[in-house]
């Protein structure tokens, strides 16, 4: 398996964590755990490597939600706080963040502002 996809996934998710000021030690630890887990997953299913980035983002999002915070939240809609989620559901091949309220694409994975 080519590790480049995992390096890219880590960089894209870290960029989004930093963009939303959520790159805490805990969040980065969740990211490293997700990369480790998805490395094994990609080794078992090499054709699935195109899905790794989106799945890593979902793993980090779930871990943060379970422990400390909702990430990332939508900053484009008014009203109550709500999340963005990765589309397509399986995370690839070109994952984007989508507003759970409006359904609008907010940014590609790694492109949050």
MODANOR-V482979 format. One record per helix or strand of 3 or more residues. SS is the DSSP state (h for helix, s for strand). FROM is the first residue (numbers start at 1). TO is the last residue. If there is no record, write none. Layout:
ss=SS from=FROM to=TO
ss=SS from=FROM to=TO
This chain:
ss=h from=4 to=19
ss=h from=25 to=44
ss=h from=46 to=67
ss=s from=83 to=87
ss=s from=96 to=99
ss=s from=105 to=108
